[in-house]
Amino acid sequence: MKKIYKISLLFLLIMGILGVGAVGGLYYWASSDLPGFKNITDYNPPLVTTVYSRNNNVLGYFYKEKRFLVRMDEMTPLLPKAFLAAEDASFYIHDGVDFTAISRAFVANLKKGSRTQGGSTITQQIIKRLLLSPEKSYKRKLKEAILAFRLEHYLEKDEILTIYLNQIYLGAGAYGVEAASRIYFGKHVSELTVAECALLAGLPQAPSRYDPYKHPEKAKARQLYVLGQMLEHNWISRDQYNIAVDQPLVYKSMEDPSWQHGAYYLEEVRRWLIEKFGEDTVYNGGLNVYTSCDLKHQDAAEAAVKAGLENSALRRGYRGPLKELKPAEYAGFLSSEIVPESELRPGKWVQVLVTKVSKKEALVKFGKYAAKMPVTSMKWCRTPDIKKAPEDVRPVKDATKVLKKGNVVWAKLDKAFFKDGSEVNFNQVDPDTDKLGDVSWLVSLVQKPVVQGALVSMDPTNGEVLAMVGGYSFGESQFNRAVQAKRQPGSAFKPIVYSTAMDNGFTPASILMDAPFVYTDMEAGKLWKPENFEGVFYGPTLLRTALVKSRNLVTIRLARKLGIDKIIQRAKDMGLKTEFPRDLSVALGSASVTLINMVEAYSTFARGGSRVNARLVLSVNSAWGDLLYESKPEITEAISPQTAYIMCSLLKEVVQHGTGWRAKVLKRPVAGKTGTTNNEQDAWYMGFSPYLLTGVFVGFDQLTPMGKWETGSRAASPIWVSYRKKVEKDYPYADFPQPDGVVISKIDSASGLLAGPDSKETFFLPFKEGTQPTKTSVGADGDSGGSGTGSSEDLFKQTF
């Protein structure tokens, strides 16, 4: 220490001898290559981009450094004072360099024989972090002092302090006070107490050493020091000090919602942002992104898709255990599958170990819990037959035919029981205080699906996408089947064909023949013989009935009469973007499309003739609040209001009397159409009302049959119904408005003429004014259509 003391005195003596001239020389030496400091005044640090739902809930974050920009007026007033107390109490007095603090630190370091205190002001710390290298040298310190002095004469004090509080690293991945407040206390800086402000203010000196999660005692000691400094400078009262000292510090992080809800939606927004603004801006620019995602809709959609795909998987039978363990491996598995008690609730899926199997049940374990799995929960484990419906295959009645000791399988928690046999009422259980260690469980055998699906729900009035689901699990597959997968829509395409017919001389009462149809492709040497799904032919058929019952042969004949070019042009007018096969197969939905594009096309019907593009991102603001992007509805006229109304009326009939019957449960005016492709490889359901348009797709990622009867009606429409039941009551009852130029007539189903007194089956059908029948049926047979041809060897039988 004496040696250091002598060297320091010698240094001071030399400085005194050199005088002003030497100081001037040092200034020139240090400032000869100073970096420019004015870019600090345009403060633009790496910031978190925040994506919001339509109700301003956070959907997710994108960032490289977790920093949220906050202004001084957004902080609790004592937070800046706490940092000044800890780092630079004379901040509002000095000109960037505090010579008193430097002298005090110099003397303290001499006494200790090492560097234990620093004399850098907050302004100097900003210069060091933003402009200079971290090297320790006299020249760097001089540069720091010169630049700090210059910065103080260029910015206001509050501006400098704002930069510091947003820039400083406070440990645990937190950059700036807002991020730190969220990570350590789970709240915003406007909500911090004095005690919490002091804790954060103590971190800059050594974030790792004072990390409250790892070193709570050291963090507390540093906090007490900061509180003492605040009291000494009269920035808090004695009462505030005492309260802060006694306040327990509870550490918890604010939950990061990213990828928790609406992961597929968030990912699509991320991809759009990068394409629009670039990756650097998205991850560093602190954008505020406002989307049309409605979390109520999103959560309902995700739950519906998840349940629908799980049910679909059960209809295809049991694939076997996840793994088979030897007795020596049991303990290791049970110790690794620990589920927190707070998560043990009915509906939770857990991996269980089968320990014993009898005919009527299996005994299983997970963690420290025992459970029974009755054979009644295994009925679905029958061996599938792709040519038969699941209910036509004998169900499992013997658990030993399914499971054996050592199997690891998925189980769903159903009920829990106390030792006395009474059932646990989870509505009265507090997950934070009630212990469930002594309960036993009743569970069901389940399995995760391999089949995938997607859902898009849009407000047709403005194109806002309220919900988007791209698959069963984003964690397992990020491929978004709502926007990236192109699949054949099957009969869900038929409304486009029939809308074309309404503008080319046909009406809902026109009659065509439902009869065998064979086309010979002379060049390929192939025969094409399309069929109805049921394999039955119904003879002369109203176009109304052909659409409601999804009759393929009538649709083919209709397409042949209209011409392929007109159908393709109508599809393009309605916004479908794909390559269309130029043959009759296009009428049965052989062109591959994305689900979101199909939703856009169907908006033409829901909107009364004009289509609207889907909108996920509504607006984007910069970190400072400047508007960078704003979307508005993009609307294009596609068909006449009269044609749109006629199609809505016919598609409502599909729900009431056809394959969309499951949607009747809503008891509202709903229009819809199912779609299924060859061997049930793709299942669709497109359903809408004037206020909400929803499309659902189900299918394997690779073209694979889903099994007999896995149609749009059975595989897709239940997902649609499950979702809509959860949100429908948020909308007032509304039907499709009837435009001028449309009349309703009562039609005889057999003849297509006005119904007479002897008509057996009648329908009220819409017509463009002037096209309705004028003659009354007298029991005569209706006209029948002619034969038609087709030309695609690749055309699969399209159904529903």
RAZI-V193991 format. One record per residue. PHI is phi in radians with two decimals (NA if undefined). D_FIRST is the distance of its C-alpha to the first C-alpha in whole Angstrom. Layout:
PHI&D_FIRST / PHI&D_FIRST
This chain:
NA&0 / -1.08&4 / -1.12&5 / -1.09&5 / -1.10&6 / -1.13&9 / -1.11&10 / -1.14&11 / -1.10&12 / -1.10&14 / -1.10&15 / -1.14&17 / -1.13&18 / -1.09&20 / -1.04&21 / -1.13&23 / -1.19&25 / -1.09&26 / 1.24&27 / -1.14&30 / -1.09&31 / -1.17&28 / -1.08&27 / -1.08&31 / -1.14&30 / -1.09&28 / -1.07&30 / -1.11&33 / -1.09&30 / -1.39&29 / -1.69&33 / -1.14&35 / -2.28&35 / -1.22&35 / -1.28&37 / -1.20&39 / -1.90&38 / -1.22&42 / -1.17&42 / -1.12&40 / -1.18&43 / -1.76&45 / -1.04&43 / -2.49&45 / -1.37&42 / -1.08&43 / -2.24&45 / -1.36&48 / -1.48&51 / -1.95&53 / -1.88&57 / -1.92&59 / -1.42&62 / -1.15&65 / -1.74&64 / 1.14&61 / -1.43&59 / -1.33&57 / -1.56&58 / 3.03&55 / -2.18&52 / -2.22&51 / -2.92&47 / -1.89&45 / -2.08&42 / -1.41&43 / -2.36&43 / -1.99&45 / -1.31&45 / -2.34&45 / -1.52&46 / -1.06&44 / -1.27&47 / -1.65&47 / -1.75&44 / -1.09&44 / -0.98&43 / -1.43&40 / -1.15&38 / -1.02&37 / -1.16&36 / -1.10&34 / -1.18&32 / -1.14&31 / -1.08&30 / -1.44&28 / -2.05&27 / -2.89&28 / -1.14&29 / -1.69&30 / -0.93&32 / -1.42&35 / -1.93&33 / -1.35&31 / -1.82&32 / 1.95&31 / -2.25&27 / -1.79&25 / -1.16&23 / -1.13&22 / -1.15&21 / -1.13&19 / -1.14&17 / -1.10&17 / -1.16&15 / -1.09&13 / -1.17&12 / -1.09&12 / -1.22&10 / -1.12&7 / -1.17&7 / -1.40&8 / 1.38&5 / -2.76&8 / -1.43&12 / -2.01&14 / -2.28&16 / -2.04&18 / -1.96&20 / -1.24&23 / -1.40&27 / -1.06&29 / -1.09&31 / -1.11&28 / -1.09&28 / -1.11&32 / -1.03&31 / -1.08&29 / -1.35&31 / -1.75&34 / -2.16&34 / -1.93&31 / -1.35&29 / -1.43&26 / -1.04&24 / -1.81&21 / -2.70&21 / -1.13&21 / -1.10&24 / -1.14&25 / -1.13&23 / -1.16&25 / -1.03&28 / -1.05&28 / -1.15&27 / -1.13&30 / -1.16&32 / -1.11&31 / -1.07&33 / -1.13&36 / -1.12&36 / -1.08&36 / -1.66&39 / -2.04&41 / -2.05&41 / -1.27&41 / -1.03&38 / -1.11&41 / -1.15&41 / -1.12&37 / -1.16&37 / -1.07&40 / -1.05&39 / -1.05&35 / -1.18&37 / -1.59&39 / -1.64&37 / -1.07&34 / -1.53&33 / -2.12&33 / 1.47&34 / 0.96&37 / 1.37&38 / -1.70&38 / -1.96&38 / 1.56&38 / -1.25&39 / -1.16&42 / -1.08&42 / -1.13&39 / -1.06&41 / -1.24&44 / -1.30&42 / -1.60&40 / -2.20&43 / 1.12&46 / -2.56&47 / -1.55&47 / -1.12&44 / -1.29&47 / -1.87&47 / -1.24&43 / -1.51&43 / -1.06&40 / -1.07&38 / -1.26&39 / -1.03&37 / -1.15&34 / -1.10&34 / -1.13&34 / -1.15&32 / -1.44&29 / -1.40&30 / -0.97&28 / -1.05&25 / -2.79&25 / -0.99&29 / -1.27&29 / -1.12&27 / -1.80&29 / -1.00&32 / -1.17&34 / -1.32&37 / -1.65&34 / -2.34&32 / -1.07&33 / -1.17&31 / -1.11&28 / -1.10&30 / -1.16&32 / -1.09&28 / -1.16&27 / -1.08&31 / -1.09&30 / -1.07&27 / -1.12&29 / -1.06&32 / -1.10&30 / -1.16&29 / -1.13&33 / -1.18&34 / -1.08&31 / -1.56&33 / 1.07&36 / -1.58&37 / -2.39&38 / -1.47&40 / -1.08&39 / -1.13&42 / -1.07&41 / -1.10&38 / -1.09&39 / -1.10&42 / -1.15&39 / -1.09&37 / -1.47&40 / -1.20&41 / -1.13&41 / -1.65&40 / -1.84&43 / -1.74&42 / -2.76&45 / -1.62&45 / -1.20&48 / -1.07&51 / -1.57&51 / -1.33&55 / -0.96&54 / 1.17&57 / -1.62&58 / -2.13&61 / 1.16&63 / -1.09&61 / -1.16&64 / -1.10&64 / -1.06&61 / -1.14&61 / -1.17&64 / -1.11&62 / -1.04&59 / -1.10&61 / -1.16&63 / -1.08&59 / -1.11&58 / -1.14&61 / -1.45&62 / -2.04&58 / 1.65&56 / -1.12&54 / -1.09&51 / -1.16&52 / -1.14&53 / -1.62&50 / -2.25&47 / -1.50&50 / 1.11&50 / -1.17&53 / -1.95&55 / -1.93&58 / -1.92&61 / -1.93&64 / -1.66&67 / -1.11&66 / -1.85&68 / -1.11&66 / -1.13&69 / -1.11&71 / -1.11&68 / -1.12&67 / -1.13&71 / -1.17&72 / -1.11&69 / -1.13&71 / -1.17&74 / -1.13&73 / -1.04&71 / -1.16&74 / -1.12&77 / -1.25&75 / -1.12&75 / -1.13&78 / -1.10&80 / -1.12&78 / -1.15&79 / -1.22&83 / -1.76&82 / 1.52&82 / -1.52&79 / -1.62&77 / 1.89&76 / -1.22&72 / -1.19&69 / -2.86&68 / -2.15&70 / -1.82&67 / -1.56&68 / -0.91&68 / -1.16&64 / -1.69&63 / -1.06&64 / -1.06&61 / -1.09&58 / -1.13&60 / -1.11&61 / -1.30&57 / -1.56&56 / -1.80&59 / -1.57&57 / -1.86&58 / -0.97&56 / -1.04&59 / -1.13&58 / -1.71&60 / -1.39&63 / -2.45&66 / -0.91&69 / 1.75&69 / -1.22&66 / -1.67&66 / -2.39&65 / -1.50&65 / -2.17&67 / -1.82&68 / -1.37&72 / -1.86&72 / -2.81&76 / -2.34&79 / -2.16&82 / -1.12&85 / -1.63&84 / -2.88&80 / -2.13&77 / -1.70&74 / -2.34&71 / -2.37&67 / -2.58&64 / 1.01&61 / -1.71&62 / -1.77&65 / -1.90&69 / -2.63&71 / -1.95&75 / -2.14&76 / -1.23&80 / -1.14&82 / -1.09&83 / -1.47&80 / -1.96&81 / -0.95&84 / -1.25&83 / -1.38&82 / -1.05&86 / -1.26&86 / -1.24&86 / -2.24&89 / -1.07&89 / -1.63&92 / -2.18&92 / -1.25&91 / -0.93&88 / -1.24&91 / -1.55&94 / -1.84&91 / -1.03&92 / -1.27&89 / -1.29&87 / -2.19&88 / -2.30&86 / -1.10&82 / -1.23&82 / -1.40&84 / -1.97&80 / -2.09&78 / -2.54&77 / -0.99&74 / 1.71&71 / -1.20&71 / -1.95&68 / -2.40&70 / -1.44&69 / -2.34&70 / -1.84&70 / -1.23&70 / -1.87&73 / -2.47&73 / -2.19&71 / -2.33&72 / -1.32&71 / -1.06&72 / -1.41&75 / 1.60&76 / -1.32&76 / -1.38&74 / -1.30&71 / -1.63&71 / -1.27&68 / -1.26&69 / -1.97&68 / -1.73&65 / -1.63&62 / -1.12&59 / -1.53&56 / -2.17&58 / -1.33&61 / -1.71&60 / -2.00&63 / -1.17&62 / -1.76&65 / -1.59&68 / -2.03&70 / -2.11&71 / -1.88&74 / -2.27&73 / -2.09&75 / -1.32&75 / -2.39&74 / -2.61&73 / -1.28&71 / -1.37&73 / -1.71&73 / -1.10&75 / -2.05&73 / -2.86&74 / -2.71&73 / -2.52&74 / -2.28&74 / -2.19&75 / -2.30&75 / -1.39&77 / -1.23&80 / -1.28&80 / -2.44&77 / 1.47&75 / -1.25&72 / -1.48&71 / -1.44&71 / -2.66&70 / -2.56&69 / -2.20&69 / -1.91&69 / 2.95&69 / -1.23&69 / -2.59&65 / -1.16&63 / -1.11&60 / -1.60&63 / -2.70&64 / -1.54&63 / -1.16&66 / -1.65&68 / -1.30&71 / -1.37&72 / -2.20&71 / -1.84&71 / -1.53&74 / -1.86&77 / -2.35&80 / -1.25&84 / -1.48&85 / 1.02&88 / -1.21&90 / -1.12&88 / -1.45&89 / -0.99&92 / -0.98&92 / -1.16&91 / -1.11&95 / -1.23&97 / -1.17&95 / -1.10&96 / -1.10&100 / -1.10&100 / -1.79&100 / -2.37&102 / 1.59&106 / -1.84&105 / -2.33&104 / -1.05&103 / -1.69&107 / -1.13&107 / -2.06&109 / -2.25&108 / -1.47&109 / -1.73&106 / -2.60&108 / -0.91&107 / -2.44&105 / -2.28&105 / -2.22&104 / -1.85&105 / -1.58&102 / -1.10&104 / -1.22&102 / -1.53&99 / 1.19&102 / -2.12&101 / -1.86&102 / -2.04&100 / -2.28&102 / -1.17&99 / -2.38&100 / -1.36&99 / -1.04&97 / -1.36&99 / 1.29&102 / -2.10&104 / -2.02&106 / -1.98&108 / 1.29&110 / -1.00&110 / -2.43&107 / -1.08&106 / -1.07&103 / -0.97&101 / -1.25&102 / -1.08&101 / -1.34&97 / -1.08&97 / -1.66&98 / 1.00&96 / -1.45&99 / -1.21&98 / -1.13&102 / -1.12&103 / -1.10&99 / -1.10&100 / -1.11&103 / -1.09&102 / -1.08&100 / -1.12&102 / -1.22&104 / -1.30&101 / 1.71&100 / -1.08&97 / -1.06&96 / -1.17&96 / -1.17&94 / -1.12&91 / -1.11&91 / -1.12&91 / -1.05&88 / -1.19&86 / -1.06&87 / -1.49&86 / 1.72&83 / -1.25&83 / -2.05&81 / -2.91&82 / -1.56&84 / -1.80&87 / -1.14&90 / -1.57&93 / -2.63&96 / -1.15&97 / -1.07&94 / -1.06&92 / -1.16&94 / -1.76&93 / 1.40&89 / -1.48&88 / -1.38&86 / -1.44&82 / -2.40&80 / -1.53&77 / -1.11&77 / -1.14&75 / -1.21&78 / -1.13&81 / -1.10&79 / -1.06&80 / -1.10&83 / -1.19&84 / -1.07&83 / -1.02&86 / -1.27&88 / -1.12&86 / -1.58&86 / 1.47&89 / 2.16&89 / -1.86&86 / -1.79&83 / -2.28&79 / -1.34&76 / -1.19&74 / -2.20&71 / -1.69&67 / -1.70&65 / -1.61&66 / -2.79&63 / -2.37&60 / -1.98&57 / -1.28&54 / -1.07&51 / -1.67&52 / 1.66&55 / -1.34&57 / -1.30&60 / -1.77&60 / -2.73&63 / -2.54&66 / -1.74&69 / -2.29&72 / -0.96&75 / -1.79&77 / -2.01&81 / -2.31&84 / -1.20&87 / -2.18&89 / -2.39&92 / -1.32&94 / -1.00&94 / -1.19&97 / -1.13&96 / -1.07&93 / -1.15&94 / -1.05&97 / -1.18&94 / -1.07&92 / -1.12&96 / -1.17&96 / -1.30&93 / -1.17&93 / -1.14&96 / -1.05&94 / -1.28&92 / -1.33&95 / -2.35&97 / -2.22&96 / -1.28&93 / -1.62&90 / -1.05&92 / -1.11&88 / -1.29&87 / -1.08&90 / -1.06&88 / -1.25&86 / 0.97&90 / -2.43&89 / -1.19&90 / -2.24&88 / -1.88&89 / -2.90&88 / -2.66&89 / -1.54&88 / -2.65&87 / -2.48&88 / -1.89&88 / -0.86&89 / 1.01&89 / 0.99&87 / -1.42&84 / -2.31&83 / -2.18&83 / -2.24&83 / -2.55&84 / -1.94&84 / -2.37&84 / -2.74&84 / -2.30&85 / -1.07&85 / -1.89&82 / -2.69&80 / -2.13&80 / -2.33&79 / -2.11&79 / -2.29&78 / -2.22&78 / -2.37&78 / 3.01&78 / -1.27&77 / -1.10&74 / -1.68&77 / -1.05&80 / -2.45&82 / -1.04&84 / -1.55&83 / 2.08&86 / -0.97&90 / 1.24&90 / -1.43&86 / -1.62&87 / -1.05&86 / -1.20&88 / -1.61&86 / -1.60&83 / -1.76&82 / -1.13&84 / -1.07&82 / -1.13&79 / -1.03&80 / -1.13&82 / -1.04&79 / -1.18&76 / -1.16&79 / -1.08&80 / -1.47&76 / -2.12&76 / -1.06&80 / -1.23&80 / -1.33&78 / -2.03&80 / -1.24&84 / -1.05&87 / -2.64&88 / -1.98&91 / -1.28&91 / -1.23&93 / -1.47&96 / -1.40&97 / -1.10&100 / 1.59&102 / -2.12&102 / -2.17&105 / -1.95&105 / -2.26&108 / -1.56&109 / -2.01&110 / -1.38&112 / -1.19&110 / -1.39&113 / -1.88&114 / 1.37&111 / -1.71&114 / -1.04&114 / -1.13&114 / -1.96&118 / -1.12&119 / -1.75&119 / -1.18&116 / -1.56&114 / -2.16&111 / -2.30&109 / -2.40&106 / -1.56&105 / -2.14&104 / -1.53&102 / -2.42&104 / -1.16&103 / -0.95&106 / 1.78&109 / -1.82&108 / -1.21&109 / -1.05&112 / -1.98&116 / -1.68&118 / -1.77&118 / -1.17&118 / -2.14&121 / 1.63&120 / -1.31&120 / -1.18&118 / -1.38&115 / -1.17&114 / -2.05&113 / -1.38&110 / -1.46&111 / -1.41&109 / -2.42&106 / -2.29&104 / -2.51&100 / -2.58&99 / -2.01&95 / -1.23&95 / -1.61&92 / -1.17&93 / -1.66&92 / -1.07&94 / -1.74&92 / -2.30&93 / 0.60&92
